[in-house]
Amino acid sequence: MILSKALKMLWKVLMKLFRRKESRALLAPKEYKDLTRPEDTEQHPHHIHTCENPAPHEGASPPRFVTVEELLETAKGVTNMALAHEIVVNGDFRIKPVELLQDSLEKRVKEIVHKAFWDCLSVQLSEDPPTYDHAIKLVGEIKETLLSFLLPGHTRLRNQITEVLDLDLIKQEAENGALDISKLAEFITGMMGTLCAPARDEEVKKLKDIKEIVPLFRAIFSVLDLMKVDMANFAVSSIRPHLMQQSVEYERKKFQGLLEKQPNSLDFVTQWLEEAADDLMKEKYKNALPAGGEATDCAGSPLPSPAAVQNHAYLKLLKWDHLQRPFPETVLMDQSRFQEFQLRLEQLTILGAVLLVTFSMAAPGISSQADVAEKLKMIVEILLTDMHLPSFHLKDALTTIGEKVCVEVSSCLSLRGLTPFTTDKEMVLKGQIQAVASPNDAIRRIVGSRILVFLETYLASGHQKPLPTVPGGLGPVQNELEEVAIKFVRLVNYNKMVFSPYYDAILSKILVRS
């Protein structure tokens, strides 16, 4: 009952949009994918899966793909917590027709089957007199699709479609040799122009320039598929507020059901929170003086608050070894998102460290010039774009970065009449940039530490409050860091809302033991 009404509403709309007959199955692919960023590269459409080479310069979520059939089945059964979660936490959740790989077998088979179907239709219409059996079936499917786009209040449009695309009347006209298929096509394209989203105006307009019937019908179905996707995305956006209102309780209930079946489903969460509490006790609280009213351990040292432990635990996820360690159960659905944050922050750490070293060695007039600073930043960021790929070698990239940064800085100094870098100074700068490749590099560690302090401060301040001041030295990457921080904190706070009862129960035992 918690989310059934909301998901059933979505299911009804999508079922209405994507219902297909056997003949229609030949005309377009059945599979669709959820697209989080339109610019991302193609992925296999059959699975919802984790971050697939996320672009480090983007703070957004990576594409997460799902077929329409899976989407419908999920909504219908109200059983897939992951889909409801995805719609709620991913504001960029989109459905888009799958684009098959250019040389794939699936694409070749699809093209062959489609060509055979449309050739058959062309032959029928070329007969004397023409045979309209296939054409009438297609008109019937077009009619059904157009009606599926209408809202309950569209009575006039519904009547128009039903009247003009009356299949019984069309069959009679075909039998009597009085059917004007071009006139029907003109009405269909006109109605599509009325019902389509503004983004499809250009595609619909091009239909009016197609004069031959078979290419026109083929193009009509192609545009209708795009309109179905638009309508499905509208349905998703419409249902999101309903899901948001109830998803916390829904996810908690689903997880509780899992916990009852598998009582050990919080083992990794417990270990994760224990480690976070131990970190805080060792690093922050063991050397602190007891303050009045604070909880203390048996030695009299103040204990960290449950909120502080949780926040530190989430920060630990940004340094997680995903290959060697199981991810905590309560954040498992968002593992790919935390991986994205981790990769992006690693890139920002390298970027920030390189810029900090460069501006420290360059004349003060260089770092204060916005255009110069932005150009240097762009050069470095471009060369770090593929940092997430296994084939990427940071040392090689930093060597190239050192060369290009020195050239750019020398050029800027010369243009401003300042003393250019000496050979020795260039060698020092290149060496310091190359040293950033080591995780133990002092500058890199300082930048990484300040980034975590910024995120921790924002977590502790509450999501609704303004972003805290960016620590010193992070100014060049402020915009990118704030973008990540907003998305990270939003995801963390949602996870807290869902699973806080479990965290509180676990921490009440951990902190008492401490």
Backbone torsions as a table, in degrees:
resi	resn	phi	psi	omega
1	MET	NA	-24.5	-172.2
2	ILE	-61.8	-50.5	-179.0
3	LEU	-118.6	5.9	-171.9
4	SER	-62.2	-42.5	-178.8
5	LYS	-62.9	-45.2	-178.4
6	ALA	-64.2	-46.9	-178.1
7	LEU	-70.8	-34.0	177.3
8	LYS	-64.5	-35.6	178.0
9	MET	-62.9	-44.9	177.5
10	LEU	-63.8	-42.5	-179.6
11	TRP	-60.6	-43.1	-179.6
12	LYS	-60.1	-44.6	-179.1
13	VAL	-64.1	-45.9	-177.0
14	LEU	-69.7	-38.0	176.6
15	MET	-61.5	-39.5	-179.8
16	LYS	-65.5	-37.3	-176.3
17	LEU	-76.5	-41.1	-169.3
18	PHE	-106.1	12.3	176.5
19	ARG	-65.0	131.5	-175.9
20	ARG	-131.2	148.9	173.4
21	LYS	-97.4	171.7	-176.0
22	GLU	-61.5	-43.7	-178.0
23	SER	-65.8	-35.3	-177.9
24	ARG	-68.5	-23.1	-178.4
25	ALA	-63.5	-20.0	179.9
26	LEU	-79.5	-16.2	-167.9
27	LEU	-94.3	-19.9	-177.6
28	ALA	-157.1	153.6	178.7
29	PRO	-66.1	145.0	-179.7
30	LYS	-83.6	-19.4	-170.5
31	GLU	-91.5	140.5	177.3
32	TYR	-131.7	161.2	-178.8
33	LYS	-129.0	152.3	174.2
34	ASP	-84.2	127.0	-176.4
35	LEU	-116.4	119.4	177.5
36	THR	-89.3	-32.5	175.5
37	ARG	-134.6	123.1	-176.8
38	PRO	-59.4	-27.5	-174.6
39	GLU	-85.1	-2.9	-175.8
40	ASP	-71.9	155.4	-179.8
41	THR	-75.2	163.4	-174.6
42	GLU	-69.4	150.8	177.1
43	GLN	-136.6	167.8	179.4
44	HIS	-64.3	129.5	-172.5
45	PRO	-80.1	-8.8	-169.7
46	HIS	-85.0	-5.3	-172.5
47	HIS	-135.0	147.0	161.3
48	ILE	-86.4	120.5	-178.4
49	HIS	-143.1	178.2	-168.8
50	THR	-84.7	-174.9	-171.9
51	CYS	-54.5	122.1	-175.9
52	GLU	-113.0	92.9	-177.7
53	ASN	51.7	60.8	-178.7
54	PRO	-66.2	141.3	178.7
55	ALA	-72.2	117.7	-173.5
56	PRO	-63.8	-27.4	-178.4
57	HIS	-75.4	-8.6	177.8
58	GLU	-99.9	138.9	176.9
59	GLY	-94.8	-4.1	-173.8
60	ALA	-79.4	171.2	179.1
61	SER	-71.5	152.3	177.0
62	PRO	-78.5	167.6	178.3
63	PRO	-66.2	138.9	176.0
64	ARG	-126.5	114.8	-168.5
65	PHE	-97.2	145.9	-179.5
66	VAL	-153.4	135.2	177.2
67	THR	-74.4	156.2	178.6
68	VAL	-62.5	-36.3	179.3
69	GLU	-61.2	-41.7	177.5
70	GLU	-65.2	-38.3	179.8
71	LEU	-63.6	-44.6	-179.7
72	LEU	-65.3	-44.3	-178.1
73	GLU	-64.8	-38.4	179.1
74	THR	-62.6	-49.5	-178.4
75	ALA	-65.4	-39.9	-178.0
76	LYS	-62.5	-45.1	-177.2
77	GLY	-83.6	-12.2	-176.4
78	VAL	48.0	45.0	-176.8
79	THR	-119.4	-15.0	-174.2
80	ASN	-97.1	99.1	-179.8
81	MET	-64.2	-31.0	-176.4
82	ALA	-64.1	-38.3	-178.5
83	LEU	-68.8	-45.6	177.4
84	ALA	-59.9	-40.9	178.7
85	HIS	-62.4	-43.2	-178.8
86	GLU	-62.2	-44.3	-179.5
87	ILE	-63.8	-38.3	-177.1
88	VAL	-72.5	-48.8	-171.9
89	VAL	-86.7	-19.3	-179.2
90	ASN	-106.3	97.3	180.0
91	GLY	-66.1	-16.1	179.6
92	ASP	-96.7	12.8	178.9
93	PHE	-57.5	122.2	-179.9
94	ARG	-139.3	156.7	173.0
95	ILE	-113.1	135.5	-179.3
96	LYS	-144.4	142.6	178.2
97	PRO	-56.5	139.0	-179.1
98	VAL	-70.7	142.9	173.7
99	GLU	-106.7	111.8	-177.6
100	LEU	-70.1	148.8	177.9
101	LEU	-59.7	141.7	-170.1
102	GLN	-54.6	-46.2	-175.4
103	ASP	-105.1	19.2	-177.3
104	SER	-74.9	154.2	177.9
105	LEU	-63.2	-40.4	-179.2
106	GLU	-59.1	-42.7	-179.4
107	LYS	-66.2	-41.5	-179.5
108	ARG	-65.6	-43.5	179.0
109	VAL	-62.4	-44.6	179.5
110	LYS	-58.0	-45.1	-178.7
111	GLU	-65.4	-39.0	-179.6
112	ILE	-65.7	-46.4	-179.0
113	VAL	-64.1	-43.9	179.8
114	HIS	-63.2	-43.1	179.8
115	LYS	-61.1	-41.9	179.0
116	ALA	-61.7	-41.5	-179.0
117	PHE	-64.5	-47.8	-177.1
118	TRP	-71.1	-31.6	174.7
119	ASP	-63.3	-40.5	178.1
120	CYS	-62.1	-42.7	178.5
121	LEU	-63.3	-40.6	179.8
122	SER	-62.8	-40.8	178.9
123	VAL	-63.2	-43.9	179.9
124	GLN	-60.4	-43.5	-177.9
125	LEU	-74.0	-17.3	-179.3
126	SER	-88.7	-8.5	-179.7
127	GLU	-68.2	161.7	178.5
128	ASP	-126.4	104.7	0.5
129	PRO	-76.9	160.5	-178.7
130	PRO	-63.3	149.1	173.3
131	THR	-102.9	128.1	-172.2
132	TYR	-110.8	12.2	-175.7
133	ASP	-54.7	-54.0	-179.0
134	HIS	-64.5	-41.6	-177.8
135	ALA	-62.2	-40.1	-179.1
136	ILE	-67.4	-38.8	176.5
137	LYS	-61.5	-40.3	178.6
138	LEU	-65.8	-39.5	177.1
139	VAL	-61.5	-39.2	178.3
140	GLY	-62.5	-40.0	179.2
141	GLU	-70.6	-36.4	176.1
142	ILE	-64.0	-41.7	178.1
143	LYS	-60.0	-46.2	179.9
144	GLU	-61.2	-40.3	-179.7
145	THR	-67.1	-45.3	179.8
146	LEU	-61.0	-41.9	178.9
147	LEU	-64.4	-30.9	-179.0
148	SER	-69.4	-20.6	179.3
149	PHE	-79.8	-14.6	-172.4
150	LEU	-81.3	146.1	172.3
151	LEU	-90.5	164.5	-177.5
152	PRO	-55.1	-28.6	-176.9
153	GLY	-84.7	-2.3	-177.6
154	HIS	-85.0	57.3	-175.3
155	THR	-66.1	-44.0	-176.7
156	ARG	-64.4	-44.9	179.4
157	LEU	-65.2	-38.1	178.1
158	ARG	-61.2	-43.6	179.6
159	ASN	-64.4	-40.3	178.9
160	GLN	-61.2	-49.1	-178.6
161	ILE	-62.4	-45.0	-178.7
162	THR	-63.8	-37.4	-177.2
163	GLU	-74.2	-49.2	-176.1
164	VAL	-72.4	-38.0	-178.7
165	LEU	-99.7	43.2	176.5
166	ASP	-74.8	105.9	-172.5
167	LEU	-63.5	-36.1	178.8
168	ASP	-63.1	-43.5	179.1
169	LEU	-66.6	-40.0	179.7
170	ILE	-63.3	-39.5	178.1
171	LYS	-63.9	-41.5	178.1
172	GLN	-62.5	-43.8	178.9
173	GLU	-62.7	-38.8	179.5
174	ALA	-65.5	-41.4	179.8
175	GLU	-65.2	-31.4	-178.3
176	ASN	-95.4	7.1	178.4
177	GLY	69.8	21.5	-176.7
178	ALA	-111.6	10.8	-176.5
179	LEU	-79.5	126.1	175.9
180	ASP	-105.7	91.6	-175.2
181	ILE	-65.9	-29.9	178.7
182	SER	-66.1	-35.7	179.0
183	LYS	-67.2	-39.2	176.6
184	LEU	-63.3	-43.1	179.8
185	ALA	-62.7	-37.5	178.7
186	GLU	-64.5	-41.7	177.8
187	PHE	-64.2	-42.3	-178.1
188	ILE	-62.1	-48.0	-179.2
189	THR	-64.7	-35.3	177.1
190	GLY	-64.6	-42.3	179.3
191	MET	-67.9	-36.8	176.7
192	MET	-61.9	-39.0	177.0
193	GLY	-63.3	-32.1	178.8
194	THR	-73.2	-37.1	-172.3
195	LEU	-94.6	-17.2	-173.0
196	CYS	-75.2	160.1	173.8
197	ALA	-72.2	155.1	179.6
198	PRO	-53.0	-31.2	-178.8
199	ALA	-66.3	-17.3	-177.9
200	ARG	-101.8	3.0	-177.8
201	ASP	-56.8	-41.5	-176.8
202	GLU	-66.4	-42.0	178.8
203	GLU	-63.3	-41.5	179.9
204	VAL	-67.7	-37.8	179.6
205	LYS	-61.8	-38.7	179.9
206	LYS	-65.4	-27.0	179.6
207	LEU	-60.5	-33.5	-176.3
208	LYS	-70.6	-14.4	178.8
209	ASP	-90.0	-7.6	179.8
210	ILE	-89.2	119.2	-174.5
211	LYS	-96.8	-29.0	-178.9
212	GLU	-80.7	139.3	-170.7
213	ILE	-65.4	-48.8	-175.4
214	VAL	-64.0	-50.1	175.6
215	PRO	-59.2	-33.6	179.4
216	LEU	-66.3	-46.1	178.9
217	PHE	-62.9	-39.3	179.9
218	ARG	-63.0	-42.4	178.6
219	ALA	-68.4	-35.9	178.7
220	ILE	-59.9	-46.7	-179.8
221	PHE	-65.1	-34.8	178.1
222	SER	-63.5	-44.2	179.6
223	VAL	-70.6	-36.7	177.6
224	LEU	-61.3	-37.1	176.8
225	ASP	-62.0	-39.9	177.0
226	LEU	-65.5	-38.0	178.7
227	MET	-67.3	-34.4	176.2
228	LYS	-62.9	-42.0	178.7
229	VAL	-62.7	-43.3	177.7
230	ASP	-58.2	-42.9	-178.6
231	MET	-69.1	-37.8	178.4
232	ALA	-64.5	-41.0	177.8
233	ASN	-66.7	-34.6	174.9
234	PHE	-63.9	-39.2	178.5
235	ALA	-64.6	-40.4	178.9
236	VAL	-63.1	-46.3	-179.2
237	SER	-65.5	-32.3	179.3
238	SER	-71.5	-34.3	-176.4
239	ILE	-83.7	-17.8	-175.6
240	ARG	-56.0	-45.4	179.1
241	PRO	-58.9	-36.9	178.7
242	HIS	-67.0	-41.0	178.3
243	LEU	-65.8	-41.0	-178.1
244	MET	-60.3	-40.3	-177.3
245	GLN	-62.9	-33.8	-171.2
246	GLN	-117.8	-4.4	-171.7
247	SER	-66.8	-31.8	179.7
248	VAL	-60.3	-51.0	179.9
249	GLU	-65.9	-38.1	-179.5
250	TYR	-62.0	-50.1	-178.4
251	GLU	-65.3	-38.9	179.7
252	ARG	-64.0	-41.1	-179.9
253	LYS	-64.6	-42.2	179.8
254	LYS	-64.9	-41.8	179.3
255	PHE	-67.2	-37.3	178.1
256	GLN	-62.1	-39.6	176.7
257	GLY	-62.2	-39.9	176.6
258	LEU	-65.3	-40.3	-178.5
259	LEU	-65.2	-36.3	178.8
260	GLU	-67.5	-32.4	178.8
261	LYS	-81.5	-33.2	-179.3
262	GLN	-129.9	88.0	-175.6
263	PRO	-59.8	-17.0	180.0
264	ASN	-90.1	15.2	-175.1
265	SER	-73.3	-0.5	176.8
266	LEU	-115.9	13.5	-176.8
267	ASP	-62.4	-47.1	-178.2
268	PHE	-71.8	-31.6	175.3
269	VAL	-63.8	-44.6	179.5
270	THR	-60.4	-45.3	179.3
271	GLN	-62.8	-42.1	179.3
272	TRP	-60.1	-47.1	-179.6
273	LEU	-70.4	-35.6	177.0
274	GLU	-61.9	-43.7	179.1
275	GLU	-63.8	-40.4	179.3
276	ALA	-63.7	-43.3	178.9
277	ALA	-63.8	-42.3	178.3
278	ASP	-61.8	-41.9	178.6
279	ASP	-57.6	-47.2	-177.5
280	LEU	-67.2	-40.1	179.2
281	MET	-62.1	-40.8	-177.6
282	LYS	-76.4	-43.8	-170.6
283	GLU	-86.7	-32.3	-171.4
284	LYS	-119.5	-35.4	-165.9
285	TYR	-102.6	-23.7	-176.5
286	LYS	-65.8	-30.9	-178.5
287	ASN	-98.5	5.0	-178.0
288	ALA	-87.6	150.0	176.8
289	LEU	-79.8	140.1	177.8
290	PRO	-60.7	137.1	177.3
291	ALA	-110.6	151.0	-176.9
292	GLY	-59.3	134.2	175.1
293	GLY	85.6	-9.0	-179.1
294	GLU	-84.1	148.5	174.5
295	ALA	-69.1	140.5	-179.7
296	THR	-129.6	159.1	176.5
297	ASP	-87.7	-173.3	-175.4
298	CYS	-64.1	-21.1	179.1
299	ALA	-90.5	-2.1	179.1
300	GLY	90.6	0.2	177.8
301	SER	-79.1	143.9	-178.4
302	PRO	-67.0	141.4	177.8
303	LEU	-89.6	146.9	174.6
304	PRO	-68.7	149.9	177.8
305	SER	-74.6	155.7	176.5
306	PRO	-55.7	-38.4	-179.8
307	ALA	-63.8	-41.0	179.7
308	ALA	-65.1	-39.0	178.7
309	VAL	-65.3	-44.2	179.2
310	GLN	-61.0	-46.4	-179.1
311	ASN	-60.9	-43.1	179.0
312	HIS	-65.6	-36.0	178.6
313	ALA	-62.6	-43.0	178.4
314	TYR	-64.2	-36.9	177.3
315	LEU	-65.3	-32.6	177.7
316	LYS	-63.2	-27.6	179.1
317	LEU	-66.6	-19.9	179.1
318	LEU	-81.7	-4.0	177.1
319	LYS	-124.1	21.7	-170.5
320	TRP	-74.5	143.7	173.0
321	ASP	-93.3	92.3	-172.4
322	HIS	-69.4	-21.7	-179.3
323	LEU	-82.6	-28.0	-173.3
324	GLN	-106.6	-22.5	-173.4
325	ARG	-120.8	135.7	173.8
326	PRO	-64.5	143.3	179.5
327	PHE	-83.5	143.4	179.1
328	PRO	-54.9	141.1	-171.9
329	GLU	-60.4	-37.4	-173.7
330	THR	-75.3	-13.7	177.9
331	VAL	-116.0	12.1	-173.9
332	LEU	-62.9	-38.1	-179.4
333	MET	-64.8	-21.4	-178.4
334	ASP	-107.9	17.8	-178.0
335	GLN	-58.1	-42.6	-179.1
336	SER	-63.0	-35.5	178.9
337	ARG	-67.6	-42.1	177.5
338	PHE	-66.1	-33.0	174.5
339	GLN	-63.8	-41.3	177.3
340	GLU	-59.7	-48.2	179.1
341	PHE	-58.7	-42.6	-178.3
342	GLN	-61.7	-47.2	-179.9
343	LEU	-64.3	-42.1	-178.9
344	ARG	-66.1	-40.7	180.0
345	LEU	-69.4	-33.8	175.1
346	GLU	-62.8	-41.4	178.3
347	GLN	-66.1	-42.8	179.3
348	LEU	-65.2	-32.4	177.4
349	THR	-64.4	-46.8	178.1
350	ILE	-63.6	-46.1	-179.8
351	LEU	-59.7	-48.1	-179.4
352	GLY	-63.1	-39.6	-179.4
353	ALA	-66.4	-43.6	179.3
354	VAL	-62.0	-45.0	-179.3
355	LEU	-67.5	-37.4	178.8
356	LEU	-63.7	-43.8	177.4
357	VAL	-62.9	-44.6	-177.3
358	THR	-63.6	-48.8	-177.7
359	PHE	-69.0	-26.5	178.2
360	SER	-69.1	-34.4	-177.8
361	MET	-89.7	-26.9	-179.0
362	ALA	-75.1	163.8	176.9
363	ALA	-62.6	148.4	-178.7
364	PRO	-54.0	-29.8	-178.8
365	GLY	-68.1	-19.6	-178.4
366	ILE	-75.2	-52.3	-175.7
367	SER	-66.2	-24.0	-179.3
368	SER	-82.5	-10.4	178.1
369	GLN	-86.5	111.1	-174.7
370	ALA	-59.1	-41.1	-176.9
371	ASP	-67.2	-38.7	178.8
372	VAL	-67.6	-46.5	-180.0
373	ALA	-60.0	-40.9	-178.9
374	GLU	-68.3	-36.9	179.8
375	LYS	-67.7	-43.5	177.5
376	LEU	-61.2	-42.5	179.5
377	LYS	-61.4	-43.0	-179.6
378	MET	-63.7	-41.3	179.7
379	ILE	-60.3	-47.9	-178.3
380	VAL	-65.3	-44.4	-175.9
381	GLU	-65.8	-37.5	177.9
382	ILE	-61.4	-42.1	-178.4
383	LEU	-74.5	-13.0	176.3
384	LEU	-101.9	4.9	-174.8
385	THR	-55.9	-41.4	-175.6
386	ASP	-93.3	22.7	-175.3
387	MET	-61.3	-23.8	-177.6
388	HIS	-82.1	-9.3	-176.7
389	LEU	-84.3	144.4	178.3
390	PRO	-59.8	-29.0	-177.5
391	SER	-78.7	-6.7	-176.7
392	PHE	-76.7	134.9	177.7
393	HIS	-117.7	110.7	-174.3
394	LEU	-63.2	-40.0	-178.7
395	LYS	-61.1	-45.0	-180.0
396	ASP	-63.9	-42.1	-179.4
397	ALA	-63.3	-41.5	-179.3
398	LEU	-69.3	-31.2	174.9
399	THR	-62.8	-46.2	177.9
400	THR	-64.4	-42.2	178.9
401	ILE	-59.6	-43.5	178.7
402	GLY	-58.1	-43.0	179.6
403	GLU	-62.7	-49.0	-175.9
404	LYS	-69.2	-38.2	179.4
405	VAL	-64.1	-42.4	179.5
406	CYS	-63.6	-41.3	177.8
407	VAL	-61.8	-45.4	-177.9
408	GLU	-66.7	-44.2	-179.7
409	VAL	-63.6	-44.4	178.8
410	SER	-60.6	-41.1	178.5
411	SER	-63.0	-43.5	-179.2
412	CYS	-65.9	-39.8	178.9
413	LEU	-63.6	-41.4	-179.9
414	SER	-65.6	-44.0	-179.5
415	LEU	-61.9	-28.2	-178.6
416	ARG	-98.1	9.2	177.0
417	GLY	71.3	20.8	179.9
418	LEU	-95.6	160.9	-179.8
419	THR	-65.6	122.2	-179.8
420	PRO	-69.1	165.0	178.4
421	PHE	-62.5	139.0	169.8
422	THR	-79.0	165.7	178.8
423	THR	-60.2	-41.2	-179.8
424	ASP	-64.4	-41.0	-178.9
425	LYS	-67.1	-37.0	176.6
426	GLU	-62.7	-42.6	179.7
427	MET	-62.5	-39.6	178.9
428	VAL	-65.0	-45.8	-179.4
429	LEU	-62.8	-44.3	178.9
430	LYS	-61.4	-40.3	179.6
431	GLY	-65.1	-40.3	179.6
432	GLN	-68.7	-36.2	177.2
433	ILE	-66.5	-42.9	179.2
434	GLN	-65.7	-30.1	-179.7
435	ALA	-66.8	-22.3	179.8
436	VAL	-62.3	-19.2	179.6
437	ALA	-61.4	-26.8	-179.2
438	SER	-82.5	130.5	176.8
439	PRO	-60.6	-20.3	-179.0
440	ASN	-91.7	1.3	178.1
441	ASP	-59.3	133.3	-174.1
442	ALA	-60.5	-44.5	-178.9
443	ILE	-64.9	-43.5	179.9
444	ARG	-62.4	-41.4	-179.3
445	ARG	-67.1	-37.9	178.5
446	ILE	-64.2	-46.4	-179.9
447	VAL	-63.1	-46.3	179.1
448	GLY	-61.2	-40.7	179.2
449	SER	-64.5	-41.7	180.0
450	ARG	-67.5	-33.6	176.3
451	ILE	-63.3	-45.7	178.9
452	LEU	-64.6	-37.2	177.1
453	VAL	-62.2	-42.3	178.7
454	PHE	-61.2	-46.6	-179.7
455	LEU	-65.4	-40.9	-179.9
456	GLU	-65.4	-39.7	178.1
457	THR	-63.2	-41.2	179.7
458	TYR	-68.0	-39.6	176.8
459	LEU	-61.1	-44.4	-176.6
460	ALA	-71.2	-26.1	-175.7
461	SER	-78.9	-20.5	-177.7
462	GLY	100.0	138.6	-172.2
463	HIS	-63.8	-29.2	-174.3
464	GLN	-79.9	-14.7	-177.7
465	LYS	-83.9	160.0	178.6
466	PRO	-61.4	156.9	178.0
467	LEU	-63.6	140.8	177.4
468	PRO	-68.6	166.1	177.9
469	THR	-66.2	135.7	178.9
470	VAL	-70.7	132.2	-179.8
471	PRO	-58.1	158.1	179.6
472	GLY	-57.3	141.7	179.5
473	GLY	90.5	-12.1	-178.5
474	LEU	-102.1	5.2	-178.8
475	GLY	-52.9	-43.7	-178.6
476	PRO	-62.4	-23.0	-179.2
477	VAL	-113.9	20.8	-175.1
478	GLN	-59.0	-49.9	-176.8
479	ASN	-60.4	-45.1	-179.4
480	GLU	-66.3	-39.2	-179.4
481	LEU	-67.4	-40.8	179.1
482	GLU	-66.1	-35.5	178.1
483	GLU	-62.9	-44.5	177.7
484	VAL	-65.5	-42.6	-176.9
485	ALA	-60.0	-44.2	-178.5
486	ILE	-61.5	-44.8	-178.5
487	LYS	-71.6	-38.7	178.9
488	PHE	-63.3	-48.6	-177.5
489	VAL	-67.7	-36.1	177.6
490	ARG	-62.2	-43.6	179.7
491	LEU	-66.8	-43.0	179.9
492	VAL	-62.2	-45.6	-177.9
493	ASN	-65.0	-35.0	176.6
494	TYR	-66.9	-42.5	178.6
495	ASN	-62.4	-38.8	177.5
496	LYS	-62.1	-42.9	-179.0
497	MET	-60.2	-38.0	-177.9
498	VAL	-75.3	-47.3	-167.5
499	PHE	-109.5	7.2	-178.3
500	SER	-56.2	-37.3	177.5
501	PRO	-58.5	-37.5	179.2
502	TYR	-72.0	-42.0	178.5
503	TYR	-62.1	-44.1	-178.8
504	ASP	-61.7	-42.3	-179.0
505	ALA	-64.5	-42.5	-179.4
506	ILE	-67.8	-44.4	-177.0
507	LEU	-68.9	-29.2	178.1
508	SER	-62.7	-32.2	177.5
509	LYS	-81.0	-41.3	-177.6
510	ILE	-64.2	-47.7	-175.2
511	LEU	-71.1	-28.0	175.4
512	VAL	-68.6	-41.0	179.0
513	ARG	-63.8	-36.1	-178.6
514	SER	-65.1	NA	NA
